[in-house]
Structure formats: structure tokens, C-alpha cells
Amino acid sequence: MAKHVGNNCHKSYIRGKNRRGNWLAVILLRVSRRDFGLCLTTLLVFCLGSVLWQLNGGPPQLLLHVRYYFGQSTFLDDHGPLVPRVLPFPSKVVYNRVGKCGSRTIVLLLRILAERNKFTLISSDIHNKTRLSKHEQMDLMINISTVPQPFLYTRHVHFLNFTRFRIDEPVYINIVRDPINRFLSNYFFRRFGDWRGEENHVVRTPGMKDDERYLDINTCILESYPECSSPRLFYIIPYFCGQHPQCREPSLWALQKAKENVLEHYLLVGVLEELEDVLLLLERLLPHFFSDVLNIYKSPEYRKLGNMTGTVHKQTPSLKSLQVLYQRMKYEYDFYNFIKAQFHLTKWKFGLRTGPRSPRHHASLHRREQQEEQSETVLENWAEHPR
């Protein structure tokens, strides 16, 4: 009897112990599941926060609010300034604009784009200092490099080789134009300005006398006035050749150096005669800077401003004068044709239509857009088929 009671007590003790063990296992199992889920949730939040941090160039705002709520401090208090936002690539662009190659048109567009697309635009008003000493080159490149990014710097200046001075090089862009058309536009602009008023050319040529201002273009060319002869006609190539003294003299060396710099340092060099295609390529190559540029260019509001930049009182030289100019500008035309070929190659890579257009199409398009530039169509056709 006593033995039976002892066995029952022992079994009850075992059952109680097992029951307590089972409850303990259940409790531990529930706690471990809860902890496991909490760990996974924490890890997920951490991963998402890290992704957002990297995408936005800093911690997500939600995490900052949570930290401030619990710790009464901010990220700035403990860790210093936030990491800068991720910059577009490229974030540094230099447009060393060639005179009378649509530069005022592009600058007008850039002023609108800078406000819309939130980049820094520095447009220099220095027009008559394209050649710099070594010290001036260094100072200018340092000043350009300190502009807040993303930025676009533009100035009439010959190519600057940043790598020569061990400074990070920006991306270069530019636009060129038929050399004779560019020369004629500059010749008459210096004398008569554009549709904005006479004060523009008066300011730039204050010492020009009436005999020079009203000098007939054919007389200037055929009688070899300095303004219509070399090296004054050697104008476009130095913008791409650079600051070397040999770049200022018409030569095969300067021509080849300019071509090399275009291939090595320029993202795009367009031609003014195909400006809409140039703008389309810039929008694709540099979307942070040129997004929506073609729509702005075609808008009626911009047309009112753009039509004011056309040179007034332009005249077409005689055929004999054009032939003389063409011979004097053989290096310029070699370079211009090289640029056109490279530009058409880039258009082909982007699937844009390439190839020469008919003279009739050129003429009708030119009359619609800028009536004051009617003579340029004749010059384009002659340049393609010189006699």
C-alpha cells in the first residue's frame, strides 16, 4: 500500500515536471519567434534605409525624425554635415564658344535651362581675350574648378588643357559654322550690330571710323585688307587647337592639333546649320543640363528673343571675292568638314537622320527662321561646289 502511494506520488511529480517543462518550451519558443521576427524586421528596415540613403545622398528623412524623437538630437549634431547629393555625370561642362557661331542663341537657352534644371551657369562677358598666358590659364582653370557643381561655364576662349596642369578636366562642348558665313556675320556685326540695337557694336568697336565701318566687303577682300586676310581669317581652329603660340598661325600642325583635341576632349562639337539636331544630341548626352531644350527653342516666347540676335545689313560678296576667301580659308574648311563628318557620325549612332539636304530645303528653312540671314544659303551652296 505504502509502495503504491509512493509510486503515484512519483508519477504525479514526473507529470508536473513534464508539464512545467512543456510550458517553458512553449514560452521559449514563442519568445524566440517574436525575437526572430523582430530581428528580421529590423534588418529589413536597415537595408531599406541604407538603399534610400545611398540613392538620395544622405539618410532618409523618416530615420532622422525617429532619431530626433527618441534621442532629441539630429544627425548633424553627432556626425557633422550630410553627405552631398549624388551629382549627375558629367557634372562639369565647359562651352568655349566660338564667336558668331550661334553662341548668343545658346547662351539665351542656357539661362532658361539653368533655372529650370537647377545647375550653375557662369557666362563670362569677356569677348576679346581668347589667348592667355600660362599664369592666366592656371588662374582661370582653378576658378572654373571651384564653381558649385553641377555647373556649365561658357566663355570666348581657346581650348584649355586642364590635364596639363593636373586639374580634373571638365567635359567640353562647342558649335562651329561654315567659315565664310561666320566671317561675314562677324564683319557686318562689328559695323552694324544686330536687331537688338546699335549699342552692341558701338561698345565693341568704339574706335572704328566711318571709312572703316562702311568699307565695302569686296574691296576689303580683293585688296587684302588685314581684316579680310590671314591670319585674321584663321579663327575657328585656334579655339580647338589651344593656347600654344603655334595655334595662332595657319598651319597643318595647328589643324591636326585641333582635330586631336576634338577627338580626345570634346563630348560634342555640332554645326550651326543643323542646330536642332545639335540641341537634340545635347539633350540626350547631357540631360541634366539640356533637358527639354528643343521644346524651349521651338517655343514662340523664345523665338521672339532669338530673332533679335541676327546680324543686320549683311551683304553677299561677289563670286570672285568668295573664291578668294575660300582659298585663304582652306585650313578652316578642312577642319569644318572634319567636324561635320564627326557630327554626322554621332547622329548616326543615335539613330538620327543624316546626309546633305537639298539647297531648296536649306533656303526655305532659313527664310522661315531668320529672314535677315538669307544670303547664307547662297554661300553654303557655293562652298559645297566651288568653281
Salt bridges, closest charged atoms under 4 A:
ASP78 OD2 - ARG67 NH2 2.32
GLU136 OE2 - LYS129 NZ 3.50
ASP139 OD2 - HIS135 NE2 3.01
GLU169 OE2 - HIS265 ND1 2.87
ASP194 OD2 - ARG104 NH1 2.14
ASP194 OD2 - ARG196 NH2 2.94
GLU227 OE2 - ARG190 NH1 2.93
GLU227 OE1 - ARG191 NH2 2.78
GLU264 OE1 - HIS265 NE2 3.72
GLU274 OE2 - HIS344 NE2 2.73
GLU274 OE1 - LYS347 NZ 2.64
GLU276 OE1 - LYS298 NZ 3.85
ASP277 OD2 - LYS347 NZ 2.84
ASP277 OD2 - ARG357 NH2 3.99
ASP292 OD2 - ARG116 NH1 3.42
ASP334 OD1 - LYS259 NZ 2.82
GLU369 OE2 - ARG303 NH2 3.99
GLU373 OE1 - ARG177 NH2 3.74
GLU373 OE1 - LYS314 NZ 3.02
GLU376 OE2 - ARG177 NH2 2.16
GLU376 OE2 - LYS314 NZ 3.09
GLU376 OE1 - HIS366 NE2 3.23
GLU380 OE1 - HIS362 ND1 3.67
